[in-house]
């Protein structure tokens, strides 16, 4: 945990670093040895890394699901267009084309 320094040589800590220092102080106050504190902090770091890996896996799965859903939606749109086209009679199509010709 390295802190930045000001021009007057004061240390600036992030809020995460301050929280960690508070946690260490609490562990010391509860009677834990420095070795126990170190082991506890290492365990927390391992758990954080596992959590990050799990989040990445969830994000990858969600991305795959979204891609699949978008493909399905696109296929449904094409299917819907085909259904509409099949329901429109040839006479209606001719009438629409005539109307378009008159309008333009």
Secondary structure, 3 states (H helix, E strand, C coil): CCCEECCCCCEECCHHHHHHHHHHHHHHHCCCCHHHHHHHHHHHHHHHHHHHHHHHHHHHHHHHHHHHHHHHHHHHHHHHHHHHHHHCCHHHHHHHHHHHHHHC
